[in-house]
Amino acid sequence: MRPLPWLLQRLFRIGRAEQLPIVLTQRRIFIIPTRAGLLFAVVLLVMLIGAINYNLSLGHALVFLLAGLGIVGMVHAFRNLVTLRLTPGRTEPVFAGEIARFPVHLENSRKQARRALDFRFGKQAGVSLNIPAEGLAIAAIPFATRVRGRLDPGHITLSTRYPLGLFHAWSYPHLPLFCLVYPRPLATPLPPPSPAAHTGHQRGDSGQEDFTGLRLRQPSDPTRHIAWKAVARDFSNRPLLIKQFAGGAAEELWLDWALTSADGNTETRLSILAGWVLAAEEMQALYGLRLPDREIDMAQGNAHRDACLEALALYGEAKD
Amino acid sequence: MAKQKTEPLEHSATPWLLAVALATAGPHVEHLPLWMSVLVGGLFMWRVWLWLARGQLPRRVPLTLLVAGGVAGIGWQFHTLFGRDAGVALLVLFMALKPMEMHSRRDALVVVMLGYFLLLTHYFYSQSIPTGLWLLAATTLLTATLIRLHGGAQPVAAIARYAGLLLLQALPFMLILYLLFPRISGPLWGLPQDAHSGLSGLSDKMAPGSLSNLIQSGAIAFRVRFASDLPEKSELYWRGPTFDEYDGLTWRARELSATAAQTKPSIEVTGKNYTYTSTLEAHNQRWLLALDVPTDLPTDSELAPTLEALAREPVRARARFTFTSAVDFRANRLESPAVLQHALRLPAAINPRTRALAIEWKSKSRSPEEIKDAALSMFRNEAFFYTLRPPLLGQHAMDDFLFTSRRGFCEHYASAFVFLMRAAGVPARVVTGYQGGELNPVDGFLTVRQSDAHAWAEIWLAGQGWTRVDPTAAVAPSRVEQGIAAALPTGEPLAMLSRIDIDWLRAMRNRWEAVNNGWNQWVLGYNPERQREVLSRLGFKEPDWRSMTATLAVLCGITLLVISLWTLYQRNTADPAQRAWQRYCTGLRRRGVTRAAWEGPLDFAARVAHERPDLATLTNEAAQYYADLRYGHGGSEHLRLLQQCARRLPSSWRKEV
């Protein structure tokens, strides 16, 4: 361990927690006056000068009472955080561009409620909540994702100004949180079913012979499958419908890296694949995923979809 | 911190801030010009209506115009924007206008800070116990508003309770700071002109009616505590300014030349000395109203050539002075001829009948004493009346009074007597001050009120010096023996409380005034001298600011520690079974098996059996007890056994061998 992180960890418990749950102790909590607190101090100073100048005994008493109030306010801001227990929760995966919410389970063993606790990651927007006396709460801390992959949001900034707003108390609990961010899906037409999967079918006409019904149009559907006649019958009330065909192997798709256009960059190709996975699952097709370094066999269902998306999310990252 | 700027103010937080504005600015209406009260009240009502109707707050331009208009109005009214009254008016104006642009939490904080400042300004006008209590309540309200602003909506009672708790915890700090914060006696710089307006007391001249206004006030002038016994009530002449210049209407003090002002009066004490401490209310004049005549003076004061005790600076705050006085004395037996010459001067061509009478007495008498007796017997035997509502007197005031109206009070009698003496060639002068006082049996203080204000005369007799003559005593002896209320016929205007006959009411007033006196002595009168006195009584030798600051820091540190412990202390609320199980698990962790947070007791025991067969039996037993206690029908016996399990763990060093 390098000396600086080691020192920070020893002194202030900054860095990833070695033991769960994290309990906020005085070594983890920092406290400084807010801008309002500084204003308060200036007001008190001016009041003290006024009290001295005009020989106001009660003025002295008022200034001293308010000074005491400031000190007590500091202790109470500290109390609002101290001995709070934090445990990480399970984070649901999201698509890049969406907001991931990291749930943190909070346990307040005090007989007093804790109020106005702000949770936030770095410069991200935060969430503010109260925890009832001797109660539990879950903070779902938002994080606006931008790129796919395994997202480590870093340490949480947990802060409060309650009760008087004169002091800002904060802590940097670093919980082992992470979130899987899938590539942002791009809606493009599905690739044709793979001829390699089922021999004997000709490419191009399979899956387009036996009409089985209509379904709502997805943005990635080819326009030639739109049921124009059905639409024309009742144009005002009907959304665009797609003719569905059953054709044996039509539902068996290989979503292959090689089928995406080679001039797109890696991220675009992953996005196209992600879109395909969603579309294939939507069509309830049997599909498999073929990446340069990995292959997932034909299957169907949400678990399969998630496995495919995870593979896309983690493409190119070292496995751990 | 950038967050705070944009945080909008909740609609439901606004009433708190309006209450803050009302509580801090409202009571000032009493001291403000009418137009300001109307303006401020109107703005407040408008803001309340805007809140009720969820209306849009006014835009910047009309607000700026209102501010400019208000400030201009205040400047026009007070002829300045600085100074006490104009400053208070400005603060009140801002307090009325700031809620009009209260968009964010930051604006709301400014309102609260302004409120804290406004609280202080109330003490310019009153520092009584009720004001103190009212401002304590207002401080609680302001603090509760801060809690509301930062903690979101809660029941009002919960917020009020929390604010009360915070203030309660702040109290020890206040006491320590109040006691030990090195006091500086102000002012730090020259105070504005109006700083001491509204202080009542004797004036530096005696114009007709000036005393009668004072006499109608029941306010306290000073309180005295004698070290041993009290002089007779008829001896209690508290000496204020002496007047020896008369212009036909008003008596004034003569401007003394520098050398004359340096002259020390000579006093021969012929009787007993009395030592006492006087707590003097602020009256913005230099005289200290010592018992006539002071022989030993406090530091920073001197005895004027006209025998009154003078402070170096005007008394602008309630202050305590210790004197020694003698009531039997001879003063200035050898007076300078210039002074005596001055004590005979009269304006020419007024009061011819009075002059004629004096000259007649002079021709008949062999000595000044006989002239004095002639005047006193006239007051005593002819039909003179004591009243606070005398008829108006004309250009020849003395003639009108002595020969026509014959109604008046001390200032008339003293001034007529001195006029007569001077006209008859006896050096004389008018002395004003207080006479008498009332003993409060609750705390043993003698209370002297403005209603005890009095004027008497002094004549200079060869061999005896300046001798006090009180012509009022000749007309109304009860004035001197029993006080003003006894001397006046009923129906005369007088402060209501000075003529209470009902015993329990009087007793109640005495008690209330004793409490007030304690408040004045210990709270309001806590000045640098008092602080030194208290600290040396607490065992400080030579208290200086260094030792005081050091003690202050140490005591505040200890208090902070105690309050932190009180606030942060947390009893372990886990039930005994859980605690015993936790202890057992901690013991196991030291021996290398850590229970995960989610692991139930039996699952954990199974894992321990797998990983550490040597601990299997014991852990199984403990887990079983705990499971029974938590989820089954375990009783106190199980708890005891579970607690034993923790003790039965093999000691950790044996594991290593």
Interface residues (C-beta under 8 A of the other chain):
Chain A: L20 P21 T34 R35 A36 L39 F40 V43 V46 M47 I49 G50 A51 I52 N53 Y54 N55 L56 S57 L58 G59 H60 A61 L62 V63 F64 L65 L66 A67 G68 L69 I71 V72 G73 V75 H76 F78 R79 V82 T83 T87 S109 R110 K111 R115 A116 N130 E134 R161 Y162 P163 L164 G165 L166 H168
Chain B: M1 Q4 R84 R106 L109 V110 M113 Y116 F117 L119 L120 Y123 F124 Q127 T131 G132 L135 T139 T143 L146 I147 L149 H150 G151 G152 Q154 Y162 L166 L167 Q169 A170 L171 P172 F173 M174 L177 Y178 F181 R183 I184 S185 G186 P187 L188 W189 L191 A195 R316 A317 V523 L524 G525 Y526 N527 C556 L560 I563 S564 T567 L568 Q570 T573 A597
